[in-house]
Amino acid sequence: MNNTFTGRNIAFFEPSQDFATNPSLICLAEELLNVGARIDIFMPKFGKYPNPNINNKYSIYSFPKKMRLWTGSIRQSLNNCLNNIKLVTKKETLQAYSTLKRKRYDLIFGINEEGLISAADFTKKYSTPLIYLNFEIFFMDELLTYIDRKEKTREIKVSQLVNLVLIQDKWRADLLASENNIDEKKFAYLPIAPRLAKNTIKSQYLRKKYNIPENKFIILHSGSFASWTHADELLENVDKWPDNTILLIHTRYRPDENDKQINKIINKNSPNIILSTDLLDDQTYEKMVCSADIGLVLYKKIPGSKYVQKNIETIGLSSGKFSYYMKYGLPTISMGQKTYDELLKEYSFGYNLGTFEEMPEGLKKLTVNYEEFSREATRLFSEKLAFDLFWPNVSEKILNIINSTS
């Protein structure tokens, strides 16, 4: 029996383009490569997001999408069928299916609902162990369309049969276990977080790039910039901030020209707002975060969307930007997040506000006692979040699964 990862073939089924912006996925793939595994990633072609450049030691293939005959409306169904017909004739898609048919994987990771369902078709056929990497929890009572409810039913069924579920924290594990009726013994925790820092010396990346004076505190809002991240409230509130602060908004994707929120920033033309839309690899992104002073983690429940209702209310350790802020000692302000309320009982890393009216005063308090808040942030990261803390347990479970099914 092979008691190592050496020579093991492992695949990731990632239905989105944002593999490279998820530190857990990057660290997981890197560690598996470091211990001798061979990695294939099945994901959509790069578009608005950066390329997951994991030392060029892996292969990327098209995600094996299934054709939906009915998506909820005649127009959407016709467009979907036409797009799928184009996809299946593409060389990249044919190559992906050929690889899946030819290779025998020792393990497959299904990422989120669509990745899990797609991976299950192949793991069942070849008796391959399957791990569910869950970053988004969908709830049946929040789903409005037939196709969403049908997919949720399939996800529930498959998730009960997987070998392991990797999820970010106990709060989210309890939610998914209850919603999908999964045995809690199948869960292991893996926050969306990078590794422990080897060097946390402050970077000058943002100050040099945008000529920001030293007497200004850089307040960073990174990631998606939309209604569900309080984009409108933030832009309205920034004029009330202390004079020694400046807001830098960085999107993790390349926005469309007609992006409503981005155009609001441009039209506002405020000297206190800087917009960054560059696609950054994970190392450059860390350099950017390390050059900021305070982080914003703002999420808002939006009725009608399966992504930003209960799922967003308990995002907690499923927020990658929160982990990056903690790693580099950025005191952080969040808005109405129960998970952060719990963490603030043990670590004074910032404030979890109730309304935007509290934002100016919250920022002022952070700047006055900056060093204390910063130390607490790094302490939280090193004790609760860093990928290194969880990898030994996770890697042992993964290897045990491979060995027990090979």
Buried (B, 14 or more C-beta within 10 A) or exposed (E): EEEEBEEBBBBBBBBBBBBBBBBBBBBBBBBBBEEEBBBBBBBBEBEBBBEBEBEEEBEBBBBBBEEBEEBBEEEBBEEBBEEBEEBEEEEEBEEBBEBBEEBEBBBBBBBBBBBBBBBBEBBEEEEBBBBBBBBBBBBBEBBEEEBBEEBBEBBBEBBBEBBBBBBBBBBBBBBBBEBBEBEEEBBBBBBBBBBBBEEBEEBEBBBEBBEBEEEBBBBBBBBBBBBBBBBBBBBEBBEEBBEEBBBBBBBBBEBEEEBEBBEBBEEBEEEBBBBBBEBBBBEEBBBBBBBBBBBBBBBBEEEEBBEBBBBBBBBBBBBBBBBBBBBBBBBBBBBBBEBBEBBBEEBBBBBBBEEBEBBBEBBEBBBEEBEEBBBBBBBBBBEBBBBBBBBEEBBEBBBEBBBEEE
